Amino acid sequence: MAEQQLIDYIQKARQANQGDEQSRALLIKNGWTDAEVNDAILALPKTQSQPEPAEIKPQVQSQPQITSQPETKIETKVVSQPEHKPQTQQTQAKPQFQAKPAQTNFPKQRKNSHLLLNLFLVLIILAIIGGIGYFFLTQQSLVKSLLNNFSTTASSVKTSVTQKVNTVTNQNTATPTALSAAKLTSAPADFDASKITVAGFNKTGDKMAYCAQSKTTNKISCYLNDQILGNPYTFKPYWIGFSPDNQRVVFLYIDPSSKQYFTYENGVEGQRYDGPINAPKFSDDSKNFLYVVTGKDTKNFVVLNGTPYAAHDKIYGVPVFSSDGKYLLYGARDGQDFSWVADPIQ
């Protein structure tokens, strides 16, 4: 790519009527290569001939001789015409010339700088080679120890990788466990199975809880597989959940008449709230059960094992249990403040 300082110089030389070949010779003389000068010339548009001066009619006196001074102007005198003819005036074109660029304005020479840079690089390379050689000559025992350690480590890594590859290969080639559809239960004949709108399955896939409506009495009863759990209400739950150990089954209800929300577990009704119950969750050890309540004042609070915690303007996400099982963790907002809350588990 042509350098801008060469392009600027050749452009100014053309404006001063200096030919490209003359510019090429002067530039090469001052340290630039023929290829660099060619790139700069090709980057400029081709030169065009200077405009011809306008023709001078007989009534205009001869123009003064043009000197080599810059900014020389050509003036034209107007000769008065006879009275019966209108007086006309013609203006001669005024070409402007610039002095040729001084030869001291050439782009700066670069040969010396290239030579010094190459010499500096050679010295650096020689210093690096000398340092490496000195290190190997004076620290032979250390080098041998490093090579031995590297060889031992490489061998250990190779053995470990080979064992892991063989393990994965054996796992991939092992016969997979056959999975198939298995019927868990059937709704009683006197119940309309098509009207079951809520159901829950445990993680092991062998238990199902659901509620169905009687075809004759319209009574809603809840079942765990074939075992009847009963339902003391005339309305059905909107969520059913199993604990990880399959020993607890919790139902969430909304009373259509009072618009209150509550839990129901093992025949025991929990506290009723005027706002929705969301984000129900069991702990991994099945000992704790939590959910988030939105009160009438739109504030959120967590209820853990029936005990409500402090209310916040907003609770984000589903609360989680800490790894040591001692805290309940969740994000909350109060006004303009956001907090990471850690409530101790009682």
N, C-alpha and C positions, 0 to 999 in steps of 0.2 A: 504494500500500500504506500502511495506517494506521501512524503512528508510535507506538511503544510508550509513550512518555511521555504522549501524549494518552489512549491507552487506559487507562493506570494512573490518570490523574487522574479521568476520567469514571467509572471503576469505583468509586474511593473516594468520589466525590460521590454516586453512587447509594446506597452503603452508609450515607451520612449523610443519606439522604432528600432529596437535592437533585435537582430535576428536570433532564432533559436539556436543555430549552430554556434554563433558567437557566445551566447549564454552557456551552452554546453561546454565549450572549451574553457571558459573562465571557471565554471563550477568544478570541472574535473581537476583543473590546476589547483584548486583550493581544497582538495581532499574528498570530493564526492565521487561516487562510482558512476560508471556509464549507465548501469541499470537503474540506479536511483533517479538520475536525471531524466531517463526515458520515461519512467513511471510518472514523474511530475509533468512532463510535456504532454503525455497522453491523457492526463487528468484534466487538462485545459482544453477548451474548444479550439478548433483550428483558427488560425489568424485570418482576418479578412482585410482586403485592401482598403486604404484610406479613401474617404469620399472625395470625389473630384470637386474642385472649387467651381462655383457658379460662373456661367459665361458672362464676361464683361462686355457690355454693349459699347458702341463707339462713343456715346456721349459720356461715358465714365472714364475718367482719367486713369492712367496706368497705376497699378497698385505699388506701394513701396516694396522694396526688396526685403524679403524675410531674412532676418538674422537668426543666429543660433540661440538667442536669448529665450527663456521660457516665457509663456503667456503673451507672445507677440500677437497683436491684432492687426487685421487688414482693414483699412477704412476706405470708403468709396465716396467721392465727391459727386454731387448732383449738378449737372449742367442745366442751366435755365433754358426753357424752350420758348419759341415765339408765342406772342400773346394769344393767337387764335388756337393754340393747342394747350390742353391741360398739362400741368407740370407733373411729371412722374418721378418716382424715386426707387431705385433698386439697391438692395443691400447685398454686398458681397459676403459670402460665407466666411466665417471667422474661425478657421481651424486653430486649435490651441495645441501647443507642443509642450512637452515636459522634458526637462533635461534628463539625459541618460543617467541611470543610477550609478553612483560612484562605486568603483571597484572595491572600496573598503566595506561595502554593505553586504558582502557575500555571507551566506550562512557560515557559521563558525566551523572551523576545521575539526575533524573528529579522529584523524588517524592516531594522533598522540594519545588521546583518551582510550581508544581501543587497545593500543599497545600496553598501556599501564594496567588496564583491567585484566587483560590476558595474563600479564606477568603476575598480578596479585592472585589470580585463581590458581596458577601453577604453584605459587609458594604455599597456598593453603593446602593443596592436595599433597605436596611433599611433606608438610608438617603432620598431616593426618597419618600418612603412611609411616613416617618415622615414629610417631607415638604408638601406633599399633605394633610395630616391630619391637620397640623398646619394652612394651608390656609383655609380649610373648617371650622375650629373652629373659626378663627379670621375674616373671610370675609363671613359670612353667608348671610348678606343682598346683597352683590355683587353677590353671587352665585344664589340667588333667582331671582335677576333682570336679570341675563344672561339667566337663564332657561325660564323666562317669555318671554323675547325678542325672544329667539329661537323658542318657541312654536308659538308666533304670526307670525314670519317670515315664519315658515313651513306651517302654515295655509294659509297665503297669497299666497305663492308659489303654494300650492295645488289648490287653487281656480283659479289662473291664468292659470295653466296648464290645468285644467278641461275646462275652457272657450275656450282655444286655440284648444284643442282636439275636442270640440263640433263644433267649427267654421270650422275646416278642414273637419270634418265628414259631416257637412251640405253642404260644397262646393263640396265634392266628390259625394254626393248623389243628388245634384241639376241637373236638366235636362240640358245637354250641348247644346250650340247653334248649330243649324243644319247648316252644311256647305255643299255647293253643287257647282258644276261647273256652271259658269254664263258667257254667251257670252257677250263680251264687244262691238265688232264691227265686220264688215266683209269688206274685201278689195273690192273696186269697181270692177265691172265685167270686165272692160277693162284693169285692172292691173293684173300682174302675181304675185300672192301671194307666189308662190314657190321660188321667187327670193328675198324675204325679208331677209336680212342678219343682220339687226340691229333693235332692238325694245327696248322700255323702259316702265316699269309699275310703277305707283305710289304706295305708301305704303298702301293706303286704298283699292287698288285693283279694282277701278272703272274707271281708265283711262289708256289708252295705246297710246303711240306715236310710229310711225313707218314710214318707207319710202318704196315706191314700184315703180316698173318700168312699164311704159305703154307698152301694148302688140303691139301697132301700131306705136307709135312715139319714143319709148325707153326713153321718158322723165321720170325723177325721181321726184316724188312729195311726200311730207310728210304730215301725217295726225295725228290728235289728236282725237281718236275714229272716228266718222264720219265727223269731221270738218277738212277741208283741211287747212294746214298751209303754203303750197307753198314751193318752193325750187328754189332759183335763180341759182343753179349750175347744171351742167350736171353729177355730181358725188354725191354719197350718203354719209351721215355722218358715222363715226365709233363708236360713243357713243351718247346715249340720256339719259338725266337725269331730274327728277322732283324735285322741291323744296318741303320741308315738307308740306307747305301750299297749294301745287298744283297750285300756281299762276305763277310759272316760269318753262319753259321748255327750256333746253339748249342743243344744238347740238355741237359735236366736229367733225371737218372736217380736211382732208388732201387733198391739191390740188395736183393731180397726175402730173401736168405739172411743177409746181414750187417747189414741195416737201415741201410746207409750211403748218404749222398747225395753226388753228384758231378756235374761237368759233362763234356760231350764235344763237342769242336769240331775239325773237319778231321782226324779220326782220332786226336786226342790227348785222353786222359782227364785230367781235372783232379784236384785234391786231394780225397780222400774225407773226409767229416765224419760224426760220429755223430748229428748233429741235422739237422732239416729245412733246406732251402735255399728261401728265399722272396724276393719282391720283386726279381726279375731286371730289369735295366735297362741299355740302351746309352746312351752319350753321343751328342749330336747329330752329332759329327764321326766317330762309329763307332769311335774309337780305344780307348774305355774301356768295360768291361763290369763291372757290379757285381751283388752279391746279398747278402742278409742271412742269416746262419747262426745257428741256435739250438743251443747246445751241450748236453751232458748235464747241466751244472750250471745250465741254463735261462738262462744269460747270452747276450746277443746281441752279434754283432760283424759288421762289414762286410768283405767280401772284394772287392777291386778288382783286376782283371787277375791273379787268383790270389794276391794278397798280402793277408793278414788284417790288419785294424786293431784298435785297442784294444777290449776287451770292455766292455759296459755291462749293468746289470741289466735294462734294457729299451730297445729302439729303437722309436721311434714313426714310423709312416708309411713311405713309400718315400724313401730318400735321393735327393738331386738334386745336379746339378752346378752350380757357380756360373757366372755369365754369362761370366766371363773364362776359365773352364776350368781354374782353378788349385786349386779346393777342392771337397771333397765335403761336403755340408751335410745335417744331419739332427738331429732332436731325440732326447734320451736321458735316462734316469733312472738315478741311482746312489744307492741308499739313499733318503733323503728329498729329495735335490737333483735338480733338473731343469736340463738344460743344452742350449744350442744349439751343436752340435759342428761345427767346421770343420776337417776333416782335409785336409792338403795332398796333392795328387795327385802321386805320384812319377813 
